[in-house]
Amino acid sequence: QVQLVESGGGLVQPGGSLRLSCAASGSIFSIYFMGWYRQAPGKQRELVASNTIDGNTNYADSVKGRFTISRDNAKNTVSLQMNSLKPEDTAVYYCKVIDMGLPPRDYWGQGTQVTVSA
């Protein structure tokens, strides 16, 4: 089992910044994928940003140029730097990893609330 602990959510004014962090621990074999998803009320969960160990990085169009994902493979952590936040970024943000054990498995964090409001 892999456990994920997220931190860094909160309330911020439009135009502000937040940094989310996610730390993986437990029986880790090799984490291939690390990513951030979000779910706003009444909407489906969507991918915000992701990174694979072989260097592929993806961002949702809505956050390109504003959000930056980074990972530390030695520490099994992933962060999401969010700048120029907008009210539409308000959501619960979830960390997800894919561990390449046998069999490979997805793991999700508990979620952290981000609210962008004046």
N, C-alpha and C positions, 0 to 999 in steps of 0.2 A: 504494500500500500504506500501511496505517496500522499503526503499532506501538503496543502497549499495555504499559506497565510498571507492575506492581502492587507495593505495599509495605505493611508494617504488620502482617502476621500474626504469630502467636506463641502462646506458652502463657500462659494466664491462669487465675486461680482463679474458681470460680463467684461471681457477683456483681460481677466486675471489668469493666473496660472496655478496648476496643481501638479503634483507628481505622485503617481501611484506606484507601489512596489508590491511584488509577490515573491515569496520565498518558498521553495519546495524542499521538503525533507522526507525522511523515511527510507523505504526500500527502493531507492532510485537505481535503475540499471543504466540508462542513457536517455536523456531527454532530447528528443528530436525537434519538437515543436513547442514554442512558447508564444502565447498570444493573449490579447485582451479583447473581450467582447463587451457589449453593453445592451441593456434592455430598458427601454423607457416604458412608462405605463401605457398599456393598451397596444404595445408594439411587440414585434418579434425580436428575439435576441439577434444581434448582428455583430459581425466581425469588425473590430476597430483597427487593429494592427496585429501583425504576426511576424515571427522570425523563426527560421529553421536553422539547424546547426550547420548546414552547408551554405548558409549565407543568404537565403531568399527572404526578402522582407516585403511585406504587403501592407498597404494602408487603404482604408475606406476613402472614397473620393472626398467625402465630407470633412475629413480631418487632414488631408494631405497639406503639408506646409505648416501645419499648426501642432501636430502631435509627433513625437519621436519615441520609438520603441528601442530599448537597449537591453541586452542580457549579459550576465556574467556566468559563463559556463562553469567556472571553478566553484562558484558559490551557489549555483542553481537558482539564480534570481533573475527576474525580469522586471523592468520598470517602464512606465509610460509617462513621459513628460508632456503635459498638455498646456499649451499656450494659447493666447487669444481666445479664451473660452467663450462660448455662446450659450444662450439659454437652451437651444436645441441639443446641446451636449449633456443636458441633465438626464441622468439614467443611473441604474445600478451597473457598475462595472465588474466584470468577472474575469479572473485569470484562468487560463486553460493551458495544460501541458499534455503532450503525448510522450509517454515513456516507452522506449523500445524494448521492454522486457518480453518474455514469452508467456502469453501473447502481448502485443502492444496494447496499451490502454490509455484512455483519456482520463484526465483528472481535472476537476473544477474547484476553484476557490469558492468561498462563501458569499462573495460579492461585497462591494463597498459603494456607498451612495455618493454620487457627485451631483451637487445642485448648483446651477449657475443662475443667479438671480440678483437683481438690484435691491 
